[in-house]
Amino acid sequence: MIEERQLHRKLGDIMTTSKELSKTLTTGSLRLRWNQVKELLKNSFPRHYEQLRCEPDEDGCVPIAGISGNFLSFWLRAQDIEGANVSGDFETTPPTHLENLKNRSLEAILEASKVNIWKLCKIERQTLAQYWARLLRDESTDNLLALNEDFSKLTVQLNELQDDYRARVIEEVDIIGLTTTGLAQCAALLKRINFKVLICEEAGEVLEV
């Protein structure tokens, strides 16, 4: 029974992880959550990770913008840029961000963000977030395929274990009654049992025989 519980637990863990990966696959770049993107940033974009995470200071205080432990949402919405807007209006965007409104390529944005991710304008932040989201979708797809394979293997193990339990119980009886569907489903199990009498009928008629 311990082994069966372990298999059920592993299957449950896979289902939970799969649900989270599915959420990542359907999440738009502007709605990315920190728990979705933080591992990607930590492993592949450490400079981005360090600039977006928020740790308490020596007094245990954190800025309101990073109260959840990160600045991702605040950064994505460009709330640190006074008068920021998606169109890149030169009259309302601060001079320090004018240099970023030149339709730079993704490669240029990635290079600039290594120095200071906060220097990107709102449009460029969205471009970078879209890139993260694309990488996450690719990674999540690969992980889902791997989890699906693991789930299939664990399901086979669980079925084999449950067949062992059924075999022990059925070996104690002299007569086995089952439907034609049950016969097809339990063919492998029945081959392992030395039963005396087997009654197979259509559903609902077994007890009438």
C-alpha positions in Angstrom: 0.0 0.0 0.0 2.9 2.3 0.7 4.1 1.9 -2.9 0.6 2.6 -4.2 0.4 5.8 -2.2 3.8 6.9 -3.5 2.6 6.3 -7.1 -0.6 8.3 -6.5 1.5 11.1 -4.9 3.8 11.3 -7.9 0.9 11.3 -10.3 -0.7 14.1 -8.3 2.5 16.1 -8.4 2.7 15.7 -12.2 -0.9 16.9 -12.6 -0.2 19.9 -10.4 3.0 20.8 -12.3 1.2 20.3 -15.6 -1.6 22.7 -14.7 1.0 25.4 -13.8 2.8 24.8 -17.1 -0.5 25.0 -19.0 -1.1 28.4 -17.3 2.3 29.6 -18.5 1.4 28.5 -22.1 -1.8 30.6 -22.1 -0.4 33.6 -20.2 0.2 36.7 -22.3 3.6 38.5 -22.0 2.1 41.5 -20.2 0.5 39.2 -17.6 3.6 37.3 -16.7 3.9 36.4 -13.0 7.1 36.4 -11.1 6.7 32.7 -10.1 6.5 31.8 -13.8 9.5 33.8 -15.0 11.9 33.9 -12.1 13.7 30.6 -12.8 14.1 31.5 -16.4 15.6 34.9 -15.5 17.8 33.4 -12.7 19.3 30.8 -15.0 19.4 32.5 -18.4 19.2 36.2 -17.6 20.9 36.7 -14.1 21.3 40.5 -14.6 17.6 40.8 -15.3 16.8 38.6 -12.3 19.0 40.7 -10.0 17.4 44.0 -11.2 13.8 42.8 -10.8 13.9 40.9 -7.6 13.3 42.8 -4.3 14.9 41.8 -1.1 14.2 43.5 2.3 16.9 45.9 3.5 18.7 45.5 6.8 15.6 46.9 8.6 13.3 44.4 6.9 11.7 47.1 4.8 10.9 46.9 1.1 9.6 49.5 -1.4 5.8 49.4 -2.0 6.5 48.6 -5.7 8.4 45.5 -4.6 6.1 44.4 -1.7 5.5 41.0 -3.4 9.3 40.4 -3.5 9.8 41.6 -7.1 9.3 44.6 -9.3 8.1 42.7 -12.4 4.6 44.1 -12.6 5.8 47.7 -11.7 8.5 47.4 -14.4 6.2 46.0 -17.1 3.7 48.8 -16.6 6.6 51.3 -16.7 5.2 52.9 -13.6 8.6 54.3 -12.8 8.5 56.4 -16.0 6.5 59.6 -15.4 4.2 60.2 -18.4 5.2 56.9 -20.1 2.9 55.8 -22.9 2.9 53.0 -25.5 3.1 55.4 -28.4 6.4 56.8 -27.4 5.3 60.5 -27.4 8.5 62.5 -27.2 6.7 65.4 -25.4 5.5 63.3 -22.5 8.4 60.9 -22.1 11.3 62.0 -19.9 14.6 62.9 -21.8 16.5 60.1 -20.2 14.3 57.6 -22.1 14.3 59.4 -25.5 17.3 57.4 -26.7 15.3 54.2 -26.3 12.5 55.2 -28.6 14.2 54.3 -31.8 12.7 50.9 -32.6 15.8 49.0 -31.5 16.1 45.3 -32.4 15.6 42.6 -29.8 19.3 42.0 -29.8 20.0 45.7 -29.1 17.4 45.6 -26.3 18.9 42.5 -24.7 22.3 44.2 -24.8 21.1 47.4 -23.3 19.1 45.6 -20.6 22.3 43.9 -19.4 23.4 47.2 -18.1 20.2 48.6 -16.7 16.8 47.0 -17.4 15.1 50.1 -16.0 16.5 52.3 -18.8 14.2 50.6 -21.4 11.1 52.4 -22.5 7.6 50.9 -22.1 7.6 49.5 -25.7 11.0 47.9 -25.3 10.0 46.4 -21.9 7.0 44.8 -23.7 9.3 43.5 -26.4 11.6 41.9 -23.9 8.7 40.4 -21.9 7.3 38.9 -25.2 10.7 37.3 -25.7 10.7 35.8 -22.2 7.2 34.5 -22.7 8.2 32.9 -26.0 11.1 31.1 -24.2 8.8 30.0 -21.4 6.3 28.6 -23.8 9.0 26.6 -25.6 10.4 25.4 -22.3 6.9 24.6 -20.9 6.0 22.6 -24.0 9.1 20.4 -23.7 8.4 19.9 -19.9 4.8 19.0 -20.6 5.9 16.3 -23.1 8.4 14.9 -20.6 5.7 14.9 -17.8 3.2 13.2 -20.1 5.8 10.4 -20.7 6.4 10.1 -16.9 2.7 10.1 -16.3 2.2 7.2 -18.7 5.0 5.2 -17.2 3.7 5.7 -13.6 0.1 4.8 -14.7 1.4 1.5 -16.1 3.2 0.8 -12.8 0.1 1.6 -10.8 -2.1 -0.6 -13.0 0.3 -3.5 -12.6 0.4 -3.0 -8.9 -3.4 -2.9 -8.6 -3.5 -6.1 -10.8 -1.3 -7.8 -8.2 -3.8 -6.9 -5.5 -6.7 -8.1 -7.6 -5.0 -11.3 -8.4 -4.4 -12.1 -4.7 -8.1 -11.6 -4.0 -9.4 -13.5 -7.0 -7.2 -16.5 -6.4 -9.2 -17.2 -3.3 -12.5 -17.7 -5.2 -13.8 -20.7 -7.3 -16.1 -18.9 -9.6 -15.5 -15.7 -11.5 -18.3 -13.8 -13.2 -17.7 -10.8 -15.5 -19.1 -9.1 -18.5 -17.6 -9.3 -22.0 -16.2 -5.8 -21.5 -14.6 -6.9 -18.2 -13.2 -9.9 -19.9 -11.4 -7.7 -22.5 -10.1 -5.3 -19.8 -8.9 -8.1 -17.5 -7.6 -10.5 -20.0 -3.9 -10.1 -18.8 -5.0 -10.5 -15.2 -7.1 -13.6 -15.8 -4.2 -15.3 -17.5 -2.3 -15.2 -14.2 -5.1 -16.9 -12.2 -5.9 -20.6 -12.0 -9.6 -20.3 -11.6 -12.0 -23.2 -11.7 -15.1 -21.6 -13.4 -15.4 -18.5 -15.5 -18.8 -17.1 -16.4 -18.8 -14.4 -19.1 -22.1 -12.7 -20.2 -23.4 -9.4 -21.5 -23.8 -6.7 -18.9 -26.6 -7.3 -16.4 -26.9 -11.0 -17.2 -24.0 -12.4 -15.3 -26.0 -12.7 -12.1 -28.8 -14.5 -13.9 -26.6 -17.4 -15.1 
